[in-house]
Amino acid sequence: QVQLVESGGGLVQAGGSLRVSCAASGRTFSNYNMGWFRQAPGKEREFVAAISWSGGWKYYADSVKGRFTISRDNVKNMVYLQMNSLKLEDTAVYYCAAGMHSYAHTEAEFGSWGQGTQVTVSS
């Protein structure tokens, strides 16, 4: 399995921007499709964005489409989530995940998870 460590979370005002990062180690990073999920207090974890091993395919939840951008750097073994026009409802713990399934975008399709990074959007 691949080990994942998220970073870059923090407190940001509504309308602002933040980029969270995920560093991967262990197995060959470029073999994995990557995803971002989030879990708000009292809610179930939900899908945010996914990217294929090559970066050629990207998929977003409707709630973040047009505001968030997922990207990866297979040389640095990193995946990023750029979040713009943040809303109060984007407040959550953001998790990075890795999986081998093509077009993966559900929790069951990802076998490795990070510990998460807190993103808090204030008014």
N, C-alpha and C positions, 0 to 999 in steps of 0.2 A: 504494500500500500504506500501511498504518498502521504507525507506529513504536511499539514497546512497551518500557517500562523497568520492571522489577520492583524492589521494595524491601521491607524489613521482615523479611527472613530473620534468623536468629540461632541462638543456643544456648538451649535450653529443657529443663527437666526433664520426664521422663515424667509424664503426667497434667496437664501444664500447657497453656497456650494461647498462640497466636501468630496474628497477622494479617499476611498478606503482601498487598502492593498492587501494582497494575500501572497505570502512567500511559501513556495513549495520545496520540499526536499524528499529524498528517498528515491523512489522509482523515476523513470524517465518522464519528466513533466510533459513533454510534447506529445506523449501518447494519450493524454487525458483530455477529455472534454471537461470544462469547468463551469461552475455555476455559483450564483449568489442567491442566498435565501435570507429572510429576515423573520424575526419573531417579536411582536409587540407585546407589552404586558397584558396578560389575560387572554391572549389570542394564540392560535396555532401558528406554527412556522409556515411561511408562504414563499413561493417562488418569486424571484425578482428578475434575474437575467441569466442567460447561459451563452457560452461561446464554444465552438468546436475546437478540436486540437490545433487546427491550422489557423483559426481566427476567421475563416471564410463564412461561417454561419454564426449568426447571433439571433437571440430570441429574447423578448422582453414581456414582462407582465403588462397588461393594459394600463395598470395604475402608474407605471413609471415610464411608459413609452414616450419618447420625445424629451424626457428630462434626464434620464440616466443613460450612461454609455459604458458598456463592458469592453474591456480590451485585455490583451495578454502579451507578454514578452517571453518567448520560449528560450531566449538566450539567458535572461536573468531569472527564469523560473518564477515569474510573477504574473498575477492577474489583478486587474484593477476594476474598480467601479467608480466612475465619475458621476457625482450626483449634483445636478443643478436644479434651481427653482424649488428648493426643498420646502416641503409642507409639514405641518404639525404631525400629520398622520404617517410621515416617513420615520418617525421616532421608533426605534427598534434595536434589537441586537442583530447585527448583520453577520451571517455565516458564509464562509467560502466552502465549496464542496468540489470534489473531483470524482469523475466516473468514466467508465469505458463505453457506455451505451451511446450510440449515434443519436444526435438530436435530443440528448437528455435534457429534461426540464422538470422532472418530478423528483421528489425526495428519494423514492425507491430506486431511482436510476443512478444515484450517487453513493459510492461506498466509503469515501473518506471525507471527514469533516474537520474544520477548525473549531476553535473554542469560542469564536465570535468576538466582535468589537461593537461597543455601544455607540449608537448615533442618536443624539437628542436634538430635536429641532424646537426652538423656543419662539414664542410670539414677540 
